Amino acid sequence: MLLPDKASLEHTVLPAIGAFRRGDMEGARNLLRISLQVMFVRAVNTIILASDDFVGILPDDDPLLKKCIDPMDALVRETIMCARTDSLRP
């Protein structure tokens, strides 16, 4: 697992959430795109959007969004995997 570094968190991730909460969708989109691109440059293949605030900021046809996973989808997938593993135990 790779998390955003402190500088990315302080200068792109948190400001993106702030812009979204203020209703500045253009600012939120730009900052989110920057933070996602920084993570992809660091050799990340897929990103779990760990905040519900990020879901819906980017348009559905945004190429960056295709490499991201909704946090609820990630939770459901992990729950199913755990349930399958538990069902295989004697």
C-alpha positions in Angstrom: 0.0 0.0 0.0 1.3 3.5 -0.9 -0.2 6.6 0.7 0.3 10.2 -0.6 3.4 11.8 0.9 3.0 14.7 3.3 3.5 17.4 0.7 0.9 15.9 -1.7 -1.5 15.4 1.1 -1.1 19.1 2.3 -1.0 20.7 -1.1 -3.4 18.7 -3.3 -5.5 16.1 -1.4 -6.8 18.1 1.5 -7.2 21.3 -0.6 -9.2 19.2 -3.1 -11.6 18.1 -0.4 -11.8 21.7 0.9 -12.6 23.0 -2.6 -15.3 20.4 -3.1 -16.9 21.3 0.2 -16.9 25.0 -0.8 -18.6 24.0 -4.0 -15.6 24.8 -6.2 -15.9 21.8 -8.5 -13.3 23.0 -11.0 -10.7 23.6 -8.3 -11.5 20.2 -6.7 -11.2 18.4 -10.0 -7.9 20.1 -10.9 -6.4 19.3 -7.4 -7.7 15.7 -7.5 -6.2 15.1 -11.0 -2.8 16.4 -9.8 -2.8 14.2 -6.7 -3.8 11.1 -8.7 -1.2 11.8 -11.4 1.5 12.1 -8.7 0.5 8.7 -7.3 0.5 7.1 -10.8 4.0 8.6 -11.4 5.1 6.8 -8.2 4.2 3.5 -10.0 0.8 3.0 -8.5 -1.6 1.0 -10.8 -4.9 1.5 -9.0 -6.0 4.0 -6.4 -8.8 3.4 -3.8 -10.5 6.8 -3.4 -10.4 6.7 0.4 -12.9 9.5 0.9 -16.5 9.6 -0.2 -15.9 13.2 -1.0 -13.7 12.2 -4.0 -16.4 10.0 -5.5 -18.2 12.1 -8.1 -15.7 14.9 -8.4 -14.3 13.6 -11.7 -16.7 13.1 -14.6 -17.5 9.5 -15.4 -15.6 9.6 -18.6 -12.3 10.9 -17.1 -9.4 8.5 -17.9 -7.9 8.9 -14.4 -11.2 7.7 -12.8 -10.9 4.4 -14.7 -7.8 3.6 -12.6 -9.6 4.4 -9.4 -11.8 2.3 -7.1 -14.8 3.6 -5.1 -14.1 3.0 -1.4 -17.4 1.2 -0.9 -16.6 -1.1 -3.8 -13.2 -1.9 -2.2 -14.9 -2.7 1.1 -17.5 -5.0 -0.6 -14.7 -6.8 -2.5 -12.7 -7.4 0.6 -15.7 -8.5 2.6 -16.6 -11.1 -0.1 -13.0 -12.3 -0.1 -12.9 -12.7 3.6 -16.3 -14.5 3.6 -15.1 -16.9 1.0 -11.9 -17.6 2.9 -13.8 -18.2 6.1 -16.2 -20.6 4.3 -13.3 -22.7 3.2 -12.0 -23.3 6.7 -13.0 -26.5 8.4 
